[in-house]
């Protein structure tokens, strides 16, 4: 069966007495529009989202029949957790990681990113509070702000940073 849209989410959708069959996905698969995977019980699931920008989330129901539902679950992975000390540091660390075109996740006032040793070294050397974790990356930051690497057109973040550092 082909899933073209999310039916609901376990948090808000009443499944009654139906059995849950889990579809385990890596964090980076949550934004894929087309994929074919097998559930925990071996059921083949084909996902084919027609609209751009659709994302899967933890607990999304992608298939339902009279006896069961197929529910998405994000697999935990190694990640870097950055604990910003203040709002300026939150913006700065998000900018630094985003400038490397890496997806960010915001969870419980912390910034998470999939683990990369060079990034860990950079963040530690820069003075951020960084901890390696094994967790689910769930809340991907949705930010598609363009930027340039020159001074001709400074980014929105650069403009904000300039405003906050002027006395």
Buried (B, 14 or more C-beta within 10 A) or exposed (E): EEBEEBBBBBEEBEBEEBEBBEBEBEBEBBBBEEBEBEBEEEBEBBBEBEEEEBEBBBBBBBBBEEEBBBBBBBEEBEBBBBBBEEEEBBBBBBBBBBEEEEBBBBBEEBBBBBBBEEBBEBBEEEEBBBEEBEBBBBBBBEEEEEEEEEEEEEBEBBEEBEEEEEE
